[in-house]
Amino acid sequence: MNKQRNLIRISGIVLLSLFLLLQIGCGKTTGENSKKEEVKVIPINVVKVKRETISQEKTFSGTLEGVEQSDIVAKISERITKINLKVNESVKNGKVIIQLDKTGPSSSYLQTQVNYINAKKDFERMDALYKGGAISQQQLDQAKASYEISKANFEAAASTVELSSPISGIITDIKYNVGDWVTPGNKLAVVANIKSMIIKLFVSETEMQMLKMGDKITIYSEREIAKAVTGRIVEISRSASSDARSFQVKASFNNTKDLFYKPGMFVNADVTLDSKKDVIVVPTEAIITSNQRNVVFRISDNRSFETEVKTGLNDENYTEILSGLNEGDTIAILGMNNLKDSTKISIVK
């Protein structure tokens, strides 16, 4: 009897175990199937591909100089005795700006002045004698030649100690003070006509080939952006500098009414390197790099499709598409990093 009862108990336990195992197995299969049936939907923002004009611009930095500009340079070694003008003052052509010591050891001013005065008096006396018939034409010519030579020598000596401006303009810089000793070649001052200015830029070989004479540029100072002016390219060097392997470009522009721009200023210039009309463009943010390819995600039937594109010009916001998309296509611009080919998506408006 006991054996029969034990047999019944064991049989019950086995049946219960089999039932539980079947239940667990069925539950696991059901869970796995439900997971397989789940489809993850990625929310994204989209835009339509369109056609627009796009321009590739770049900002360069450059220095300014007057269209007409001249350096006042020392010719002899002497001390400065007088400076007649100040920076930003106007000066006429021929006006003496800086005077050096006329009595100094390097100056021949006083000696040539004496020779000139004596030769002038001698010529005037000989001219009077000739008119009275007292001397010959040859004697008069000799006196005149001596006078002209002494005059030229005096003027040359004077130009070494009386440093004058060769142009009319503005004193833009004075580098020395009264009492300073200067030597030949020292640049003492700068005079410039600053109604018209020149900006000098340096560009790469690729950029140089994209520019042409007459191209417009915008010049401005970061501290006075409101005083931006427009200029045009007037010179493009075809020879690279030996140090930086860059090419010099010059553009001219008219100064502001208050002559804000001065020689030596460091300013910015916005230059349009290239421009195209009626081309397919997309927001630059829509393009991602995948395996060294530029791709976007084109959206169709609520799914994303990875599409390789070839790009062209770009500006601050848009990039030109040369191939891979058509006008009117819908592409993702937000949430692309979560997308794969044929991912189901939900458009967030």
C-alpha positions in Angstrom: 0.0 0.0 0.0 2.8 2.4 0.9 4.6 1.5 -2.2 1.6 2.3 -4.3 1.2 5.7 -2.6 4.9 6.6 -3.1 4.5 5.6 -6.8 1.5 7.9 -7.1 3.4 10.8 -5.4 6.5 10.4 -7.7 4.2 10.3 -10.8 2.5 13.5 -9.7 5.9 15.3 -9.2 7.1 14.2 -12.6 3.9 15.4 -14.3 4.0 18.8 -12.4 7.7 19.3 -13.4 6.9 18.5 -17.1 4.0 21.0 -17.0 6.2 23.8 -15.5 8.9 23.1 -18.1 6.4 23.4 -20.9 5.1 26.6 -19.5 8.5 28.2 -19.1 9.4 27.1 -22.7 6.3 28.5 -24.1 6.7 31.8 -22.2 10.3 32.2 -23.5 9.2 31.6 -27.0 6.4 34.1 -26.7 8.7 36.8 -25.3 11.3 36.3 -28.0 8.6 36.5 -30.7 7.2 39.7 -29.2 10.7 41.2 -29.2 11.1 40.3 -32.8 7.8 41.9 -33.6 8.9 45.3 -32.0 9.9 47.9 -34.7 11.9 50.9 -33.4 10.7 54.1 -35.0 13.2 57.0 -35.1 11.9 60.6 -34.9 13.6 63.0 -37.3 13.3 66.5 -38.9 13.3 66.8 -42.6 13.6 69.4 -45.4 12.9 69.4 -49.1 16.0 69.6 -51.5 15.8 72.9 -53.4 17.7 75.0 -55.9 19.4 78.3 -54.9 22.3 80.6 -55.6 25.4 79.7 -53.5 28.6 81.6 -53.0 31.8 80.4 -51.4 33.3 83.2 -49.4 36.4 83.5 -47.2 37.7 86.1 -44.8 41.3 87.2 -45.2 43.4 89.6 -43.1 45.5 92.2 -44.6 47.4 95.5 -44.1 46.6 98.9 -45.5 48.6 101.5 -47.4 47.7 104.7 -49.3 47.3 104.4 -53.0 49.9 107.2 -53.1 52.4 106.9 -50.2 55.9 108.0 -49.6 58.5 107.3 -46.8 60.7 110.2 -45.6 64.2 108.6 -45.3 67.4 109.9 -43.8 70.3 110.4 -46.3 73.1 111.3 -43.9 74.0 110.7 -40.3 72.9 113.7 -38.2 70.7 114.7 -35.3 67.1 115.9 -35.7 66.8 119.6 -34.8 63.2 120.2 -35.7 59.9 118.4 -36.7 57.5 120.8 -38.3 54.3 118.7 -38.4 52.4 116.2 -36.4 50.8 112.8 -37.2 47.4 113.3 -39.0 48.3 116.8 -40.2 48.0 117.7 -43.8 51.1 118.4 -45.8 51.7 119.9 -49.3 54.2 118.6 -51.9 57.6 120.1 -51.1 56.8 121.1 -47.5 59.8 120.5 -45.1 58.7 117.9 -42.5 61.9 117.2 -40.6 65.2 119.2 -40.2 68.6 117.8 -39.4 71.6 119.7 -37.9 72.9 121.9 -40.7 76.1 122.5 -38.8 76.9 118.8 -38.0 80.0 117.0 -39.3 78.1 115.1 -42.0 76.4 118.2 -43.4 77.8 120.2 -46.3 74.9 122.7 -46.1 76.9 125.7 -44.9 79.9 125.3 -47.3 77.7 124.8 -50.3 75.5 127.7 -49.3 78.6 130.0 -49.2 79.8 128.7 -52.6 76.3 129.2 -54.0 76.0 132.8 -52.7 79.4 133.7 -54.1 78.8 132.1 -57.5 75.5 133.9 -57.8 77.1 137.3 -57.0 79.9 136.6 -59.5 77.4 135.6 -62.2 75.3 138.8 -61.7 78.5 140.9 -61.9 79.7 139.2 -65.1 76.2 139.6 -66.6 76.3 143.3 -66.0 79.8 143.5 -67.6 78.7 141.5 -70.6 75.8 143.8 -71.2 78.2 146.8 -71.1 80.5 145.1 -73.6 83.3 144.6 -71.2 83.6 140.8 -71.4 83.1 138.1 -74.0 80.2 135.6 -74.3 82.6 132.8 -73.3 83.5 134.6 -70.0 79.8 135.0 -69.2 79.0 131.4 -70.0 81.8 130.2 -67.7 80.4 132.3 -64.8 76.9 131.0 -65.5 78.1 127.4 -65.5 79.9 127.9 -62.2 76.7 129.5 -60.7 74.4 126.6 -61.9 76.8 124.0 -60.5 77.1 125.7 -57.1 73.3 126.1 -57.0 72.7 122.4 -57.7 75.3 121.4 -55.0 73.6 123.7 -52.5 70.1 122.3 -53.2 71.4 118.7 -52.9 73.1 119.5 -49.6 69.9 121.2 -48.4 67.8 118.2 -49.3 69.8 116.0 -46.9 69.0 118.2 -43.9 65.7 119.6 -44.9 63.5 116.5 -45.5 60.4 117.5 -47.4 57.3 115.6 -48.6 57.4 114.5 -52.3 53.5 114.3 -52.3 50.5 116.1 -50.8 48.7 114.1 -48.2 48.5 113.3 -44.5 51.4 112.6 -42.1 50.5 109.0 -41.0 53.6 108.2 -39.0 56.6 109.9 -37.4 59.1 107.5 -35.9 61.7 109.7 -34.3 61.8 112.7 -32.0 63.8 116.0 -31.8 67.3 115.2 -30.6 67.4 111.7 -32.0 70.5 110.6 -34.1 69.6 109.1 -37.4 71.6 107.3 -40.0 71.2 106.8 -43.8 68.2 104.6 -44.6 66.3 105.2 -41.4 62.6 105.8 -42.2 61.7 108.9 -40.3 58.1 109.6 -41.4 55.4 108.4 -43.7 53.2 110.6 -45.9 50.1 109.2 -47.7 47.2 110.3 -49.7 44.5 108.3 -47.9 41.4 109.3 -49.7 42.0 106.1 -51.7 43.6 103.1 -50.0 45.1 99.8 -50.9 44.7 96.5 -49.0 47.3 93.8 -49.4 46.2 90.1 -49.0 48.0 86.8 -49.3 46.1 83.8 -50.7 46.9 80.2 -51.6 47.5 79.0 -55.2 44.0 77.5 -55.4 42.4 80.7 -54.1 44.5 82.9 -56.5 43.2 80.9 -59.5 39.6 81.6 -58.4 40.1 85.4 -58.3 40.0 87.8 -61.2 40.7 91.5 -61.7 37.7 93.7 -60.7 36.2 91.2 -58.2 34.4 93.0 -55.3 35.6 92.6 -51.7 34.3 94.0 -48.4 36.9 95.6 -46.1 36.2 96.2 -42.4 37.8 96.7 -39.0 36.6 94.4 -36.2 36.4 97.4 -33.9 34.3 99.5 -36.4 32.3 96.9 -38.5 29.7 99.6 -39.3 32.4 101.4 -41.4 32.8 98.5 -43.8 33.6 99.6 -47.4 33.6 98.0 -50.8 36.7 97.7 -53.0 37.8 95.9 -56.1 40.8 93.7 -56.9 43.4 95.7 -58.9 46.4 93.4 -58.8 47.0 89.6 -58.6 50.5 88.4 -58.3 51.3 85.3 -60.3 54.6 84.6 -58.5 54.5 83.0 -55.0 56.4 84.5 -52.1 59.5 82.5 -51.3 58.8 82.1 -47.6 55.1 81.3 -47.3 54.4 80.1 -50.9 51.4 82.5 -51.0 50.3 85.0 -53.6 49.8 88.7 -53.0 46.6 90.3 -54.0 45.9 94.0 -53.9 42.5 95.7 -53.9 41.7 99.5 -53.9 38.9 101.3 -52.1 37.7 104.8 -51.3 38.2 105.8 -47.6 35.3 106.8 -45.4 34.4 110.5 -45.2 36.2 110.8 -41.8 39.3 109.0 -43.3 38.9 106.2 -40.7 41.3 103.8 -42.5 45.0 104.6 -42.1 48.2 103.0 -43.6 49.5 100.2 -41.4 46.0 99.2 -40.1 45.3 95.5 -39.8 41.8 94.8 -41.2 39.6 92.0 -42.6 38.4 91.4 -46.1 35.5 89.2 -47.2 36.2 87.8 -50.6 33.8 85.8 -52.8 35.9 83.0 -54.3 33.2 81.4 -56.4 29.4 81.7 -57.0 26.8 79.5 -58.8 23.2 80.2 -59.6 20.3 77.7 -59.7 22.1 74.7 -58.2 20.8 72.0 -55.9 21.7 72.7 -52.3 21.1 71.1 -48.9 21.7 72.3 -45.4 25.3 71.4 -44.6 24.2 69.8 -41.3 22.3 67.1 -43.3 25.6 65.7 -44.7 27.5 63.1 -42.6 30.7 61.3 -43.4 30.5 57.5 -43.5 33.4 55.3 -44.5 35.1 58.3 -46.2 31.9 59.1 -48.1 29.6 62.0 -47.9 26.1 60.7 -47.4 22.6 62.0 -46.6 19.5 60.1 -45.6 16.7 60.4 -48.2 13.2 59.8 -46.8 10.6 57.8 -48.7 7.5 55.9 -47.5 8.4 56.7 -43.9 11.8 55.0 -44.2 15.4 56.3 -44.5 17.7 55.5 -47.3 21.4 56.2 -47.1 22.4 58.1 -50.2 25.9 59.0 -51.3 26.3 62.5 -52.6 29.0 64.5 -54.4 29.4 68.0 -53.0 30.6 71.3 -54.5 30.6 74.8 -53.1 29.6 75.6 -49.6 28.8 78.7 -47.6 28.0 79.1 -43.9 24.7 77.2 -44.1 24.4 75.3 -47.4 26.4 72.9 -49.5 26.0 72.4 -53.3 25.1 68.8 -54.4 26.6 67.8 -57.7 25.1 64.3 -57.8 23.0 61.9 -55.7 19.9 64.0 -55.1 17.1 65.6 -57.1 15.2 68.8 -56.5 12.2 68.0 -54.3 13.7 65.0 -52.5 13.1 64.8 -48.8 16.1 64.4 -46.5 16.7 64.2 -42.8 18.4 67.1 -41.1 18.0 66.1 -37.4 18.4 62.6 -36.0 20.5 61.3 -38.9 23.1 59.7 -36.5 20.4 57.2 -35.3 19.5 56.2 -38.8 20.5 53.2 -41.0 19.4 52.1 -44.4 15.7 51.3 -44.5 15.1 52.5 -40.9 11.5 53.2 -40.1 11.1 56.9 -39.2 8.6 59.3 -37.8 8.7 62.9 -39.0 8.6 65.5 -36.3 6.9 68.7 -37.4 
